[in-house]
Amino acid sequence: MSPEGQNVDCVSTEPSALLQRFCGFLPQTGLALDVACGYGQNTRFLARQGLSAVGIDRSWKALAAGSEVVTRSNLNVTYVQADLTLFSLPPSAFSAIICFKYRDPDWYPSLRAALLPGGILIYQTYTLEHLQYGLRPRDPAHLLERDELLRPFGDWEVIFYREVWVGCGMASLVARKPFSVA
């Protein structure tokens, strides 16, 4: 069962379409981080690409369900149960960082510092425009402002950036951290 009381089988096992589309930009080796990984389908995708993958989420139940799949698949994945508001990342530790459906502007400096020079960031979450569709999440504190992801990461090599306001409000960013940041 999921934390919401649903059958785990009802939870998507497919990785994010954005992650699949831009997986060619991922490094071939190294340590990858999946922030707010949920059931870990994106974390497992990173591991299938040859990366050592770490998924962090606050939901023990979601991580336990994801761990069952990892055990059966023999993937190089580690799951960490933690409250992200109380968790700190080591600097220059990750070759790739992904984050889907999670927003905490206080984390942007940590994400910047945790990614190695030349590393890839793939970030996608809901925007304030999402409210007009009556879908979850509904708390404005969990929704991006327009161009919000460009403010902390726009000085990097932006490979892809898009905001969608039809059917949902969603912002997507793929960026490479430069080897030297002024």
C-alpha positions in Angstrom: 0.0 0.0 0.0 1.1 3.5 -0.7 1.2 6.2 2.0 -2.1 7.4 0.6 -3.7 3.9 1.1 -3.6 3.0 -2.6 -2.2 -0.2 -4.0 1.4 0.2 -4.9 0.7 -1.4 -8.2 -1.4 1.7 -9.1 1.7 3.9 -8.7 3.6 4.6 -11.9 6.7 2.6 -12.4 7.7 4.6 -15.5 10.4 7.3 -15.1 9.7 10.9 -15.9 9.3 11.7 -19.6 11.7 14.6 -19.1 14.3 12.4 -17.6 14.0 9.9 -20.4 14.1 12.6 -23.1 17.3 14.1 -21.7 19.1 11.0 -20.4 21.7 11.4 -23.0 23.1 14.3 -21.1 23.6 12.3 -17.9 27.1 11.3 -17.1 28.0 7.7 -17.7 29.5 7.2 -14.2 29.3 8.8 -10.8 26.9 9.4 -8.0 23.4 10.7 -8.8 20.8 12.2 -6.4 17.0 12.0 -6.7 15.5 14.6 -4.4 12.0 13.8 -3.1 12.1 10.5 -5.0 8.8 9.0 -3.8 8.6 5.4 -5.0 12.0 5.8 -6.7 11.1 5.1 -10.4 13.5 7.9 -11.4 16.1 6.7 -9.0 16.1 3.3 -10.5 16.2 4.8 -14.0 19.4 6.6 -13.0 20.9 3.3 -11.8 20.0 1.6 -15.1 22.0 4.3 -16.8 25.1 3.1 -14.9 25.1 5.7 -12.1 25.2 4.9 -8.4 21.9 6.4 -7.4 20.7 7.9 -4.1 17.0 8.6 -3.6 15.8 10.8 -0.7 12.2 11.1 0.5 10.4 11.6 3.8 7.9 8.7 3.1 9.3 5.5 4.6 6.4 3.6 3.0 7.2 4.8 -0.5 10.9 4.1 0.0 10.1 0.6 1.3 8.0 -0.2 -1.8 10.8 1.1 -4.0 13.4 -0.9 -2.1 11.5 -4.1 -2.9 11.9 -3.4 -6.6 15.6 -2.5 -6.2 16.3 -5.8 -4.4 14.6 -7.8 -7.2 16.4 -5.8 -9.9 19.9 -5.8 -8.3 20.4 -2.1 -9.0 23.0 0.2 -7.4 20.4 2.3 -5.5 20.4 3.6 -1.9 17.3 5.1 -0.4 17.5 7.6 2.4 14.4 8.4 4.5 14.8 12.0 5.7 12.8 15.3 6.1 14.4 17.4 3.4 13.8 20.6 5.5 16.3 19.2 8.0 18.7 17.4 5.7 21.9 18.8 4.2 23.8 17.7 1.1 27.5 17.3 0.9 29.2 19.8 -1.4 30.5 18.6 -4.8 29.3 15.1 -4.3 26.9 14.4 -7.3 27.5 14.1 -11.0 23.7 14.4 -11.6 20.8 15.7 -9.5 17.2 15.3 -10.4 14.1 16.7 -8.7 10.5 16.2 -9.6 7.4 17.5 -8.0 9.2 19.2 -5.1 9.8 22.9 -4.4 11.8 24.4 -1.6 13.7 27.6 -2.7 15.8 27.3 0.5 17.3 24.1 -1.2 18.5 25.8 -4.4 21.9 26.9 -2.9 22.4 23.3 -1.6 21.6 21.8 -4.9 24.1 24.2 -6.6 26.8 23.3 -4.1 26.2 19.6 -4.2 26.5 19.2 -8.0 30.0 18.7 -9.3 31.3 21.0 -12.0 30.0 19.7 -15.4 27.2 17.9 -13.6 23.6 17.8 -14.9 20.5 19.1 -13.1 17.1 18.0 -14.2 14.3 19.7 -12.3 10.5 19.7 -13.0 7.6 20.7 -10.8 4.3 22.6 -10.7 3.9 26.3 -11.1 1.4 28.7 -9.6 -0.6 28.5 -12.8 -1.5 24.9 -11.8 -4.0 26.3 -9.3 -6.4 27.4 -12.1 -6.9 23.7 -13.0 -8.1 22.6 -9.5 -5.5 19.8 -9.3 -3.1 18.9 -6.6 -0.9 20.3 -5.2 -3.0 23.3 -4.1 -0.7 24.9 -1.6 1.0 27.9 -3.2 4.0 27.3 -1.1 4.7 24.2 -3.1 4.3 25.9 -6.5 6.9 27.7 -8.5 6.6 31.3 -9.5 7.2 32.2 -13.2 10.9 31.8 -14.1 11.7 30.7 -10.6 14.1 27.9 -11.7 16.0 30.3 -13.9 16.9 32.6 -11.0 19.1 30.2 -9.1 20.3 28.1 -12.1 20.1 30.5 -15.1 23.9 31.3 -15.0 24.5 27.6 -15.8 24.4 26.1 -19.3 20.6 25.9 -19.8 20.0 22.9 -22.1 16.2 23.1 -21.9 13.7 25.3 -20.2 10.0 25.3 -20.6 6.9 26.5 -18.6 3.6 25.0 -19.6 0.3 26.7 -18.7 -2.2 24.5 -20.6 -3.8 21.6 -18.8 -1.5 22.1 -15.9 1.2 24.5 -14.7 4.6 23.0 -15.0 8.2 24.2 -15.3 11.0 22.0 -16.6 14.8 22.7 -16.5 17.8 20.8 -17.7 21.1 22.6 -17.0 24.8 21.8 -16.8 26.9 23.3 -14.0 29.8 25.1 -15.6 33.3 23.9 -14.8 34.1 27.4 -13.4 31.4 29.7 -11.9 32.4 33.3 -11.4 
